[in-house]
Amino acid sequence: MEGLDDLIERFDHVAYGVRDIRACLPLMELLGGRFHQGADHSRNGFRWVQFRLPGGGLIELLQPIDPGSFLNGFLDRRGEGIHHLTFKVVDVVRAAERASSLGYSTTGLHLHPDWSEVFLRPQTAHGAVIQLAAWSDDNPKFGETLEQVLSGACRDET
């Protein structure tokens, strides 16, 4: 069976939907997380912050900042918890086409020179939202400090 193995560069992070990032900071500290980057994503109405874990893994926290954000609906239906798993791919369009050809339903195709993504719907991905995304590891980081991000001073326009 042909999968996505020739298109996937790596598993990148797990993202949690939360109502308040600040309330999660003690857990990130407990897990040894160190601020990596973050920003407000205006297009989709949420704030994101990534923490680097010992050994190199990443956890991303997502907090709604707009009442109309999809994230509010997620939190209302499912409560706080894992929102999606992100895999870095070499080509989002090809990954989406291959996933669709294998029977997975996709949504949210977004193509941008700095960040492209598509999601596998949880109904066809055994209950998990899977994000397939492409970006350059050379892109500058978002947000220099956690406080800068939490104050809303950083914007992610991708």
C-alpha positions in Angstrom: 0.0 0.0 0.0 1.3 3.4 -0.9 1.4 5.8 2.0 2.9 9.2 2.6 6.3 8.0 3.7 8.0 9.5 0.6 6.4 12.9 1.4 6.8 13.1 5.2 9.9 14.7 6.5 9.1 14.2 10.2 6.6 14.2 12.9 6.8 17.8 14.3 4.4 18.4 17.2 1.3 17.6 19.1 -1.1 20.6 19.6 -3.5 21.0 22.5 -6.6 23.2 22.4 -6.8 25.1 25.7 -8.9 28.0 27.0 -6.0 29.8 28.7 -2.3 29.2 27.8 -1.2 30.8 31.1 -3.1 28.2 33.0 -1.0 25.5 31.2 2.4 26.9 32.0 2.9 24.8 35.2 2.3 21.7 33.1 4.8 22.8 30.5 7.3 23.5 33.3 6.6 20.1 34.9 7.3 18.4 31.5 10.6 20.4 31.1 9.1 22.5 28.2 11.1 25.6 27.2 9.5 28.4 25.2 10.2 28.0 21.5 8.0 30.3 19.6 4.4 31.6 19.2 2.1 34.3 17.8 -1.5 35.3 17.3 -2.9 33.7 14.1 -5.3 36.5 12.9 -6.7 34.5 10.0 -8.0 31.7 12.3 -8.5 33.6 15.5 -6.2 31.8 17.9 -2.9 32.3 19.7 -0.3 29.5 19.5 2.8 28.9 21.6 5.3 26.0 21.2 7.4 24.5 23.9 10.5 22.4 23.2 10.7 19.3 25.4 13.7 17.4 26.6 14.9 15.2 23.7 13.6 17.7 21.1 9.9 17.2 20.8 7.4 20.0 20.6 4.1 20.7 22.3 1.9 23.5 20.9 -0.8 25.2 22.9 -3.7 26.8 21.0 -6.0 29.4 22.7 -8.9 31.1 21.0 -8.6 34.9 20.8 -11.6 35.5 18.6 -15.2 34.4 19.6 -15.8 33.1 16.1 -12.7 30.9 16.0 -13.1 27.3 15.1 -11.2 26.6 18.3 -14.1 27.7 20.5 -16.3 25.1 18.8 -13.7 22.5 19.5 -13.4 23.4 23.1 -17.2 23.6 23.6 -17.7 20.1 22.0 -14.7 18.2 23.3 -13.1 20.3 26.1 -9.4 20.9 26.4 -7.0 18.4 25.1 -5.2 17.1 22.0 -6.4 19.0 19.0 -4.1 17.7 16.2 -0.9 16.0 15.3 1.4 17.8 12.8 3.6 16.1 10.2 6.0 18.2 8.1 5.7 17.2 4.5 7.7 18.1 1.4 4.6 19.0 -0.7 1.1 19.7 0.8 -0.8 19.4 -2.5 0.7 16.0 -3.3 0.2 14.8 0.3 -3.5 15.9 0.1 -4.0 14.2 -3.2 -2.4 11.0 -2.0 -4.4 11.0 1.2 -7.6 11.6 -0.7 -6.8 8.8 -3.2 -6.5 6.5 -0.1 -10.0 7.4 1.1 -9.1 10.1 3.7 -11.2 13.2 3.7 -9.2 16.4 3.8 -10.2 20.0 4.7 -8.6 23.4 5.2 -6.1 23.4 2.3 -4.2 26.6 2.6 -1.2 27.4 0.4 1.2 30.2 1.3 4.8 30.7 0.4 5.8 30.5 4.1 3.3 28.0 5.4 1.0 25.5 3.6 -1.3 23.0 5.2 -4.1 20.6 4.9 -5.9 18.5 7.5 -7.2 15.0 7.5 -10.7 14.9 9.0 -11.0 12.9 12.2 -14.0 11.0 10.9 -11.7 9.3 8.4 -8.4 9.4 10.4 -9.7 7.2 13.4 -10.7 10.1 15.6 -7.5 12.3 15.2 -7.1 15.5 13.3 -3.9 15.2 11.3 -2.2 18.3 10.0 0.1 17.9 7.0 2.1 21.1 6.6 5.1 22.4 4.7 7.4 25.2 5.7 11.1 26.1 5.6 13.0 25.4 8.7 15.0 28.6 7.8 12.0 30.8 8.4 12.5 33.2 11.3 10.9 32.2 14.6 7.8 34.0 15.8 8.0 35.8 19.2 11.2 36.4 21.0 9.7 35.8 24.5 6.7 34.0 26.0 5.5 37.3 27.6 5.7 39.0 24.2 3.5 36.3 22.7 1.0 36.2 25.6 0.6 40.0 25.4 -0.6 39.7 21.8 2.4 41.5 20.4 3.3 38.9 17.8 1.4 38.2 14.6 1.4 35.2 12.3 0.0 36.2 9.0 0.6 32.9 7.1 
